[in-house]
């Protein structure tokens, strides 16, 4: 399938621009270890916390789980529910602050591995006069650091703590169509989970699923106009 007359592309970050498992699994395990130390959690509760985020015993990640699609706020809520089941009383706001801080600290230590040469891809899209945005459930600081490592310049970042509409709100597509002076139909959303694609399709945008993240082809097919192995293959269809 060829994607002609495209004015803008929105990239998901984790699993699309950068490898998911090699970054987020070690980061998350270190955060969970800090949680266990802070609240004196045993190995059974630790395992429940890991499972609550959508990670199984084989390190497989649920594409609809908290680690794949959640924010630090929703991740914190899931972990708090585990603590409450074991009579560990903690305020949600307090835990959210700690979880956010730990994820930010551990993310800064972890090296990003990208799914393609982001600078080269960005240059290619800009030569075609295609606008570029990133939509992520991560926060702005971590996202900017990641993009800087990949030497990728984008016009718009929709992050969990940014002031513009956020994924998976369909108004994000409408917002970008307006600032890019185009229509929703001429925007493409690219992501590795159904959550990335469902809202964009509902808004009237085109969608591309990639197999570089946590989902397989069967999961993405109902929501994707096209499926690629990774975003490096974009050059073949634009």
Secondary structure by P-SEA (a helix, b strand, c coil): cccccccbbbbbccccccccccccaaaaaaaaaaaaaaacccaaaaaaaaaaaccccccccccccccccccaaaaaaaaaaaaaaacccccaaaaaaaaaaaaaaaaaabbbbbccaaaaaaaaaaaacbbbbbbccccaaaaaaaaaaacccccccccccccccccccaaaaaaaaaaaccccccbbbbcccccccaaaaaabbbbbbbcccccccccccccccccccccccccccc
